[in-house]
Amino acid sequence: MPEFIYERLQGAYLRDILNQPEAMRDTIAGLEHTPALDAVRDALRGGRRRRIVLTGMGGSYQVLHPLQIRLTESGLDSILVETSELLYSMPALLGPENVVVTVSQSGSSAEIVRLLDRPGPLYIGVSNTPGSPLATRAAAVILTRAGEEAGVSCKTAVTSMAALDWLGAHLTGAGLDTARSELDALPPAMQQYLSGLKSHVAALVDRLAGARAVFIAGRGGSMAGVGLGGMLQKEAAHFHGEGLGSAALRHGPFEMLGPGCFVMVFEGAAQFHDLHRSLVRDVLETGADAALCGPGGEGPFALPAVPEAVRPVLELLAPQMISLALAYLGGREPGRFERITKVTTTE
């Protein structure tokens, strides 16, 4: 990468991106066996609690997708709802029979504070902020240790996903030793990928020059990277990127594909590989550009192989690289807020 490109990327967002392996190590080191979560699991299995409601706003909502899949596969009843919708459209879910898993890096956004004012369910929190309303008022809390994050969520997102994987191990009765071993694979894999940041961004600057639309697609646990990846382009690069399920991309949005469009498709779990390779081929036939992202990808889309349970965490890094390239192409400092703040205090 020419040095003048890298210089244009300097700022809090780039520092936070590069700090992700260290933040992940700190978060994993702080994860502990939590007997209160074992009690929640027993209550769910014994019928004393009925359903797990998974909620958050923005990126804190998107990172919950892999946990919902895991809970469903284990036979637990769960539903994923944005916190605002939960409060105003589905308050019936806030009964005493349910468990509400709430994710918020600040632990103090407007919707989260209003939610905690609603008595009834048992609240479990995942937050990066000790002393926040979520951390102090939830019946059980898992704290991430990402450190201060100045701008757009990156290291708080990946560490929240690690905490949710740990929570999933508790709630499903999976071995915590196995969960820790899988999580331990993340910091070196993240470091390996980020060591190529300059070359990744340089390749993407060339590839995305002139792009008018960027789509990020995937299935299953990759929906975390799909949803958060689309958000990142808007927040960090002021570019209208869109995250869509791979099948949803074919239902309507496929009509607008052509020159000037770029589609990144997460390779995802093994059962999706053929579907996603076929999708990439079909996108290319429209005249749009497309790339497969995962261990089978190339250049900035080649991700190190990690255990399947933590693959969705690593996938978050590729959209970050895209946001850096698009910010450069748009003449902006990546990740610097101009209209919002780190903590949303207005509903």
Secondary structure, DSSP 8 states (H G I E B T S, - for coil): --HHHHHHT-SHHHHHHHTHHHHHHHHHHH----HHHHHHHHHHHTTSS-EEEEEESTHHHHTTHHHHHHHHHTT--EEEEEHHHHHHT-GGGGSTTEEEEEE-SSS--HHHHHHHTS-SSEEEEEES-TTSHHHHHSSEEEE-------SSSSHHHHHHHHHHHHHHHHHHT--HHHHHHHHHTHHHHHHHHHTTHHHHHHHHHHHHTT-SEEEEEE-GGGHHHHHHHHHHHHHHH---EEEEEHHHHHTTGGGG-STTEEEEEE--SGGGHHHHHHHHHHHHHTT-EEEEEBTT--GGGB-----GGGHHHHHTHHHHHHHHHHHHHTT--TT--SS--SS----
